[in-house]
Amino acid sequence: MSVLPPSTLGILGGGQLGRMFVTAARTMGYEVIVLDPDEHSPAGSLATEHLNSAFTDTAALDYMIQHCAVITTEFENIPVQSLEYLARSRPVFPSAKSLSVAQNRIKEKTFIKSLGLRTSPFIAIASDDDLAKLDGFEFPAILKTATLGYDGKGQVVCFNASDVKKAFTEIKVACVLEQKIDLEKEVSVVLSRDQHGKTFVFPVAENQHVNGILDVSLVPADISDSLAEKALSVAGQIAQGLDYCGVLAVEFFISTTGELLVNEMAPRPHNSGHFTLDACYSSQFEQQVRMICGLPSGNCQLHTPVAMLNLLGDVWPDSGVPDWNAVLEMDKSFLHLYGKKEARPGRKMGHINFLAENLDQAKNNLIKISNSLHNQKI
């Protein structure tokens, strides 16, 4: 049964992803209640109502049950118990099970391997006893915390077993040790899957990271058709394995020998899918609304080549804001700011989509604006 406007949708999490979900939902005629403990929540400022409470606040969860027809999430680190509580009374997409897998790198990689899919070689290190597994493991490698790490946080590069032992002693939480591969490029797939198990895919994005944070996404990705089809297929297998509903992102490594390896997944819209806001007929956020509400899918086709530039707080002047004139006067360039009150280094403040007749032109425009913004900072 479809949930139609003007029904009220609920979302746990009020950052920029929630903000863009709210924008899509309200454009389609829905009301939206955001639950987020940040009083300056970017999503909360645009929502019909902002519940300024903890994700575990039973009274706030009960309020969402009372007023929302269906409930979704903005990011994967929402307490699973809160989703289970909500799901007793209301449809919740994605499921608590999906978030439980995505919240823990050990669970995530074990699940991916259980589907017969390839990842970089890894071992789980949850206690000192697990350090015995290091015999024969190939270095260099990256030690990553099993939970809460994102955008390069909670990661240590290790060149030998001694580095691992030292880092694990300092981190003192369960970790995954991943072998570094000879990397050719990184790509990602953003897909949506409806309540009946039908999957709809956006084109593969090619991603460039700086200090562990996404910097640029290029679409279409410069990879062979066969490799793109394989990435889309693998992402679909992961969604099917989770019995997923909603929007799911899967990030991949491509090795110098052409191997496609699953890096990680995100049970939500994704930074590398922001190009869909302007370069596709239906955005990843509209798709999130459509999937959780039981509506037909939108058109996920790319209509124009696009280069997406992430805007971090690093390009904000010490006082004031960047001069956006160069962006706004550039044809087919679209500025998206997230309404955050304070700019900090490494904090995602917005993004720009550069559309053009071909990807080279889009990249040239991106480089021009990126240089201009960094020069303003000097």
C-alpha positions in Angstrom: 0.0 0.0 0.0 1.4 3.4 -1.0 2.0 6.2 1.4 0.8 9.3 -0.5 1.1 13.1 0.2 0.3 14.9 2.4 1.2 12.0 4.8 3.9 12.7 7.4 7.3 10.9 7.0 9.8 10.6 9.8 13.6 10.6 9.7 16.2 9.9 12.4 19.2 12.1 11.8 19.2 15.7 10.8 22.5 16.5 8.9 22.9 17.4 5.3 21.6 14.0 4.0 18.5 14.5 6.0 18.1 18.0 4.8 18.1 16.9 1.2 15.7 14.2 2.0 13.4 16.7 3.6 13.7 19.0 0.6 12.7 16.1 -1.8 9.8 15.0 0.5 8.3 18.4 1.0 8.6 19.2 -2.7 6.5 16.1 -3.3 3.9 17.3 -0.8 4.8 15.3 2.3 5.2 16.6 5.8 8.4 15.6 7.6 9.4 15.1 11.3 13.1 15.1 12.0 14.5 13.6 15.2 18.0 14.9 15.9 19.7 16.0 19.1 21.4 19.0 17.4 19.3 22.1 18.0 20.9 23.6 14.8 20.1 20.5 12.7 20.3 21.4 9.0 17.4 19.0 8.3 15.4 20.2 11.2 15.4 23.8 10.0 13.5 22.8 6.9 11.3 20.1 8.3 7.7 20.4 9.4 8.8 19.7 12.9 12.1 19.1 14.6 12.2 16.9 17.7 15.3 18.1 19.5 15.9 14.9 21.4 18.2 11.9 21.7 17.7 9.0 19.3 17.0 6.8 22.3 14.3 9.2 23.8 11.2 7.0 24.1 8.9 9.9 24.3 10.2 11.3 21.0 10.0 7.8 19.4 6.4 7.5 20.6 5.6 10.8 19.0 7.0 9.7 15.7 5.0 6.5 15.9 1.9 8.6 16.6 2.4 11.0 13.7 4.5 9.3 11.0 3.2 6.9 8.4 6.7 5.6 7.6 10.1 6.2 9.1 13.7 6.2 7.6 17.2 7.1 8.7 19.9 9.6 7.6 23.0 7.7 8.6 24.0 4.2 9.8 24.9 4.9 13.4 21.4 5.3 14.7 20.9 3.0 17.7 19.5 -0.3 16.4 17.3 -0.6 19.4 15.5 2.6 18.5 14.7 1.3 15.0 13.5 -2.0 16.5 11.3 -0.1 18.9 9.8 2.0 16.0 9.4 -1.1 13.8 7.0 -2.7 16.2 4.4 0.0 15.3 5.4 1.6 12.0 7.2 0.6 8.7 10.9 1.4 9.1 13.2 1.5 6.1 16.1 0.5 6.0 15.6 -2.2 8.6 17.4 -2.5 11.9 19.1 -5.6 10.5 20.6 -3.6 7.6 22.0 -0.9 10.0 23.3 -3.5 12.3 25.5 -5.0 9.6 26.6 -1.6 8.2 27.5 -0.3 11.7 30.3 -2.9 12.2 33.1 -3.4 9.7 33.6 -7.0 11.0 30.0 -7.9 10.4 29.9 -6.0 7.1 32.9 -7.7 5.6 31.9 -11.1 6.9 28.4 -10.6 5.3 29.9 -9.5 2.0 32.1 -12.5 1.9 29.2 -14.8 2.8 27.6 -13.6 -0.5 30.6 -14.9 -2.4 31.8 -11.3 -3.2 35.4 -10.1 -3.0 37.0 -7.7 -0.6 40.6 -6.8 0.1 42.1 -9.5 2.4 41.3 -8.7 6.1 41.3 -10.1 9.6 39.2 -9.1 12.6 41.2 -8.1 15.7 38.9 -7.8 18.7 41.3 -8.9 21.5 45.1 -9.4 22.1 44.6 -13.1 21.2 43.7 -12.1 17.7 47.1 -10.6 17.1 48.3 -14.2 16.6 46.5 -14.0 13.2 49.1 -11.6 11.9 51.5 -14.4 11.0 51.6 -14.5 7.2 49.5 -11.4 6.7 50.8 -9.2 4.0 51.7 -5.5 4.6 51.2 -2.6 4.3 47.7 -2.6 5.8 45.2 -0.3 7.4 43.8 -0.9 10.9 40.3 0.4 11.1 38.0 0.6 14.1 35.1 -1.8 13.6 32.5 0.9 14.5 32.0 4.7 14.2 34.9 5.3 11.7 34.1 7.4 8.6 35.8 9.9 6.4 39.2 8.5 7.3 38.6 8.6 11.1 39.7 5.7 13.2 42.3 4.5 10.8 46.0 3.8 11.1 48.4 2.7 8.4 50.5 -0.2 9.5 53.7 -1.5 7.8 54.4 -4.6 10.0 53.0 -6.6 12.9 54.6 -4.4 15.5 52.7 -1.3 14.1 49.4 -3.3 14.4 50.1 -4.3 18.0 51.0 -0.7 18.9 48.0 0.8 17.2 45.6 -1.8 18.6 46.9 -1.2 22.1 46.3 2.5 21.8 42.8 2.2 20.1 41.6 -0.4 22.6 38.5 -1.3 20.5 37.6 -4.0 18.0 39.2 -3.4 14.6 39.6 -4.7 11.1 43.0 -5.0 9.5 42.7 -4.6 5.8 45.5 -5.3 3.4 46.3 -2.3 1.2 45.9 -3.0 -2.5 47.6 -1.5 -5.6 44.8 0.9 -6.3 43.9 2.0 -9.8 40.7 3.9 -8.9 37.7 4.0 -6.6 34.1 3.9 -7.8 30.7 3.7 -6.1 27.2 2.6 -7.0 24.1 4.2 -5.5 20.9 2.1 -6.0 17.4 2.1 -4.7 15.3 -1.0 -3.9 11.6 -1.1 -3.4 9.5 -3.1 -0.9 8.9 -5.8 -3.5 12.6 -6.4 -4.1 13.0 -4.6 -7.4 16.2 -2.6 -7.8 16.9 0.6 -9.7 20.5 1.8 -10.2 22.2 5.1 -10.9 25.3 5.1 -13.1 28.7 4.3 -11.6 30.6 7.2 -10.1 34.4 7.5 -10.1 35.6 9.0 -6.8 38.7 10.9 -5.7 39.5 11.3 -2.0 41.8 13.6 -0.1 42.7 12.7 3.5 40.1 10.0 3.5 37.2 12.4 2.6 35.5 12.4 -0.8 36.7 15.4 -2.9 35.4 14.8 -6.4 33.0 12.4 -8.1 33.0 12.0 -11.9 30.1 10.5 -13.8 30.1 8.5 -16.0 33.1 6.7 -14.5 36.0 6.1 -16.8 35.8 2.3 -16.6 34.8 -0.4 -19.1 31.2 -1.3 -19.7 31.8 -4.8 -18.4 33.4 -3.5 -15.1 30.5 -1.0 -14.7 27.9 -3.8 -15.2 29.8 -6.0 -12.7 29.8 -3.2 -10.1 26.0 -2.6 -10.6 25.4 -6.4 -10.3 27.5 -6.8 -7.1 25.7 -3.8 -5.4 22.4 -5.4 -6.3 23.5 -8.7 -4.8 24.3 -6.9 -1.5 20.9 -5.2 -1.5 19.2 -8.5 -2.1 21.2 -10.2 0.6 20.1 -7.6 3.1 16.5 -7.8 1.8 17.0 -4.0 1.6 14.5 -1.3 1.0 15.5 2.3 0.5 18.7 3.8 -1.0 22.0 1.9 -0.6 25.5 3.0 -1.6 28.3 0.5 -2.2 32.0 1.7 -2.6 34.5 -0.3 -4.6 38.3 -0.5 -5.1 39.6 -1.3 -8.6 43.1 -2.8 -8.4 45.8 -2.2 -11.0 45.1 -5.7 -12.2 41.5 -4.8 -12.8 40.0 -6.6 -9.8 36.7 -5.2 -8.4 36.7 -5.4 -4.6 33.9 -4.3 -2.3 35.2 -1.6 0.1 32.2 -0.8 2.2 28.5 0.0 2.0 26.3 2.8 3.4 22.6 2.1 4.1 21.5 5.6 3.0 22.0 8.2 0.3 25.7 8.9 -0.2 28.1 11.8 -0.8 29.1 10.3 -4.1 25.5 10.3 -5.2 25.0 14.0 -4.9 25.5 14.3 -8.6 22.0 12.9 -9.0 20.4 16.1 -7.8 21.1 17.9 -11.0 22.4 15.3 -13.6 19.7 12.6 -13.3 15.9 12.8 -13.8 15.3 11.5 -10.3 17.7 12.2 -7.4 18.8 9.7 -4.8 16.7 11.6 -2.2 13.6 11.5 -4.3 14.3 7.8 -4.7 14.5 7.4 -1.0 11.1 9.0 -0.6 9.7 6.8 -3.4 11.0 3.5 -2.0 10.0 3.9 1.6 6.5 5.2 0.5 5.9 2.3 -1.9 5.7 4.6 -4.9 6.9 3.7 -8.4 10.6 4.4 -9.1 11.7 7.6 -10.7 14.0 7.7 -13.7 17.6 7.1 -12.5 19.2 7.7 -15.9 22.1 10.3 -16.3 21.0 13.0 -18.7 24.2 15.1 -18.6 27.9 14.3 -17.7 28.8 15.8 -14.3 31.7 16.5 -12.0 30.8 17.0 -8.3 33.1 19.0 -6.0 32.7 18.5 -2.2 32.9 21.8 -0.3 34.7 21.5 3.1 35.0 24.1 5.8 38.7 24.4 4.7 37.7 26.8 1.9 35.7 29.1 4.2 37.5 32.4 5.0 38.4 33.0 8.7 35.5 35.5 8.6 32.5 35.5 6.3 31.8 33.1 3.5 33.4 32.3 0.1 32.5 34.5 -2.8 30.2 32.3 -4.8 29.9 34.6 -7.8 32.2 32.6 -10.0 30.1 29.5 -9.4 26.7 31.2 -9.9 27.8 32.9 -13.2 29.0 29.6 -14.6 26.6 27.9 -17.0 25.2 24.5 -15.8 26.8 24.7 -12.4 24.7 24.1 -9.3 25.6 25.2 -5.8 24.2 23.3 -2.8 24.9 24.5 0.7 23.9 22.6 3.8 22.9 25.3 6.2 25.5 24.5 8.8 26.2 27.3 11.3 29.9 26.8 11.7 32.6 26.0 9.1 35.5 23.7 10.3 38.3 22.0 8.5 37.1 18.7 7.2 33.5 19.5 7.8 31.2 19.0 4.8 29.5 22.3 4.1 28.1 21.8 0.6 28.9 20.7 -2.9 28.8 21.9 -6.4 27.6 19.9 -9.5 29.3 20.9 -12.7 27.3 19.8 -15.7 28.6 20.0 -19.3 28.4 18.5 -22.8 31.3 16.2 -21.9 33.1 15.2 -18.8 36.4 16.9 -19.7 34.6 20.3 -19.8 32.9 19.5 -16.5 36.2 18.7 -14.9 37.8 21.9 -16.3 35.0 24.0 -14.7 35.5 22.1 -11.4 39.2 22.7 -11.4 38.7 26.4 -12.2 36.3 26.9 -9.3 38.3 24.7 -6.9 41.4 26.8 -7.5 39.4 30.0 -7.1 38.0 29.0 -3.7 41.4 27.9 -2.4 42.9 31.2 -3.6 40.3 33.1 -1.6 41.5 31.3 1.5 45.1 32.4 1.0 
